[in-house]
Amino acid sequence: MTVTTAHNPWYFAIPVFGWIARDLIHGTRDNILYFLVILLTLLVLAVKNWGLVALAMTALATVPVIFATLILITLGK
């Protein structure tokens, strides 16, 4: 099966992120669970390496997502 670049988004061209994104979009539902396990493993390794600073930076990065979720819940969507 040949993958053409005419119908692929630009982020498929990024080496590691593109492979994961292609698997999430075109693969099975199990790929999402594998991706979440990979993210959790990276978080655990970061906390082991850098301590609570890595956990705090992860929490800080998720603030906009949680804020948008709270706004959507408030609006009833």
Secondary structure, 3 states (H helix, E strand, C coil): CCCCCCCCCHHHHCHHHHHHHHHHHHCCCHHHHHHHHHHHHHHHHHHHHHCHHHHHHHHHHCHHHHHHHHHHHHHCC
